[in-house]
């Protein structure tokens, strides 16, 4: 059927009560809503069994530009349409046809069309998506999404003027450099970084007086007209009325002596134009013994650029180490070769600023937290929890306090992770309850709170099993209720096994599942990042075998369109073989040649090659004594023809082996522009193997490169040329000894 999109619909009144919005699914001549409106197209002979979806949006808060409609998987020939309605055109409103055709996947429909206007903020709009011939398509096969508007979160920036000075310090915090594509609606400031926010509405500045010396993290939060928010921060240094630093201390000879380590909040000023010394260098001296560790931090005003250096007295012209950032940080453990006395050099490259110098004799742990991660949009991703479903020793910092040399000085951190449906999430947050109180909350991507713990006893624990309706990705919100402390996250995501032999997590050698004794069949698993069991792309299994054996694995996916691969190696990560997906059958056939010097146990990795796919699979394994190679294949005329892009074949070479000769030849063809690569795995303890590739005229095209450990690569020196005489001949030769070997080919032109 081919029918033009109707120009108008019968719609005498609004669909639902003003302010309501949602999806409505129905068939022709079915009334809906309290008004009982009929949406049958007028003046047409459409069949009475078409279906449609209506989506109502009142008081549009943004300027819409296009509508995104996801039609999902469509049956070819299904006829669908999209129309829009705007009550701003009067009491009857106005329908406009936007699209008619046979779509597949996502369609972006332009709303800015001649003669109609659906792009005004504040309008009440409705959209209808309809489909004819429901027997060819189910209504559930397509959905209507939100308005697709180019609306980005705001950019937040805060400046402090001045960025440092002596107490009392009057500072103007200025967010005027913040911006947003649709406009900023609100500015909030937290001048002392203690969670006490001041809402300035549309005023982008805040005047604040700092009455207590300290290093402050002043923050801004800007919110745009669509309620999206972003934060930023700057450092404000408030010095005491008298600096601890004593000028002039501009070189080693005039260095100030620092207090005994540990110490905090040693105040000073550095930089050209400064109100104290006006120079760019401050030097300090301190004692240390072999084995001592030091950890210096130097917070300074954001208007300046400063760094610190550690020097000894050797006179070699180079510092022992340096520290950068704000705060500048430097850590060092003395090894005994350095020459005392020791010096800390403070350098100001740009502008000038007051600063505080802190020093500890304990080097803190390396933070895995990466600032700023102060809201859900900037959450740190917990990669280990995503990839291995296990997290150990993830360290961050929360809160602020007198002299606390913490990482960010704020009261909230966000992390994100993914987990398969039905998984159980078990997470422990540990911290020092003597200096601060912390809590942990688990949320889904809809912002729903799934679990939380805030006992304040130094160890918070969450154990939660994901339910239907919990939507990923998921988030941990870590909050400091008071005080300050470093913290550590440890936990697991345990998938709900749907009756498979595989047991997650088995994503590494240490986690590998042991396979049954070979031979076996029907061992089941699931792999792929969209899978309902583990949600990752790699499964690893261990097995036992003896030297000289050839082991064959057959991996059969339930969904044969999902591309799998298999790699096999020993405990020292020496390659033993593998196999690749056969596009015709969907099956992976992988061989392993167990060699004399290989160390067990052995491992086979099953991997989903492409992201966004998953499948159950079964593994069969057996030892084989026959070879794919067919003798005699000792000359060009006798060469075995290799399959195109074969995934792993087993043969034998040497005077005491299957054929008793030292040469095997194989023939193959290749596309112009490609670069065929052949891998060979053999037992180098039994002999030496080399390989080469010639064209039909005897021209050398490739020679093998020995990778060590019985592995050879043999790839073309240049891409396949139209002038090459095909087929090519792959010649494998043993100079001594007899060995089984495994060969694999792939074409880099197709990778």
Secondary structure, DSSP 8 states (H G I E B T S, - for coil): ------S-----S-SSSTT---EEEEETT--BTTTTB----TT----TT-EEEEEEE-S--S---EEEEE--S--TT--EEEEEEEGGG-TT--EEEEEEE---SEEEEE---TT-----TT--EEEEEEES-GGGS-GGG-EEEEEE------B---EEESSEEESSEEEEEE-TT-B-SS-EEEEEEETTSSS--EEEET--EEEEEE-S-EEEEEEEEEEETTS-EEEEEEEEEEE-SS-SS-S---SGGG-EE--SSSEEEEEEEEETT-SS--SSEEEEEE---TT-EEEEEEEE-TTSEEEEEEE-SS-SSS-SEEE-TTTEEEEEE--S-S-SSEEEEEEEEESEEEEEEEEESS--------S---SGGG-EE-HHHHHTSEEEEEEEEEE--TT---SS--SEEEEEE---TT-EEEEEEEE-TTTEEEEEEEE-TT--EEEEE---SSEEEEEEE--TT--SSEEEEEEEEEEEEEEEEEEEEE----S-S--S---STTT-EE--SSSEEEEEEEESTT-SS--SSEEEEEE---TT-EEEEEEEESSTTS-EEEEEE-TT--EEEEEEB-TTT-EEEEEEE--TT--SSEEEEEEE-STT--EEEEEEEEEE---S--S---STTT-EE--TT---EEEEESTTSSSS-SEEEEEE---TT--EEEEEEE-TTS-EEEEEEE-TT--EEEE-EE-SSSEEEEE-SS---TTS-SSEEEEEEEEES-EEEEEEEEEGGG-
